[in-house]
Amino acid sequence: MKYKLKRILPIAIVLVFFVVTAVIVVMNMSREEKEEKKEENKEENKEEQDEGMNIVGMEELGELGMIDAGLPIILTCGNYYGHGFVIERNEAEIIIAAPKHLLSENETVTVTLEDGSSLEGAVHKLSDEYDVGYVRIDRTIINESQSELLFETITANESYYESLKKDDVVKLRTGKDTWQEGTLAEPYFFSADVNSYAALMEMTLEHGQSGMPVYDKNNVCVGMIIAGSKTQALYLPVTIIFTEYFIY
């Protein structure tokens, strides 16, 4: 019996060694596969995000013409369109804020209002640091009905804006009396995507929504969409929009 054990023991040890080695190899392969899968998912997510940045950046005009996005002010620049909103009205002019990436390389802008009428505007100013620019419309070319459609002027309230917190309701105006709601994910942070301070909201977006004003639950404007994906968007705080225009 002892003789048989002496012969069997080395064989058993070798078998155990091979079994343990095989288990370790399988575990390592599984770990490597998980890491590879994780990297693949990261790349896919990055591609989706990069793709998504164009979704709200601006929309190219198709064969059927401009898509009606439901907002009063739609800006057409060359073969692309986006949105904007009034920040100043006086006897001589009306000033509309819009994303710089839409206005860049353009001198003139077609401003389409809620009633379908159009006005010719001029690129008035572009921020050096942020994704915001400004369109000027001469008051002499605006009729009474168009003036009423351009009546709503957004203002900035820094103390009120700074009271926003994570998970607060934020929304877009999609029609005269209709709203699209989302939640605030990051109230204020530095975004490498746009190389500036911005806020992040979670919301389902569509093409051509760049430049849409973002409101809080009390219908106070807190910013303007400048970039995003299918489920999230970055918006530039309204205080920056006003600071860039009135101070610099």
Helices and strands as residue ranges (DSSP letters): H 2-57, E 59-60, E 74-77, E 80-83, E 85-89, E 93-98, H 100-103, E 108-112, E 118-126, E 133-138, G 139-141, H 144-149, H 158-161, E 169-173, E 179-191, E 196-202, E 213-216, E 221-228, E 232-237, H 238-246
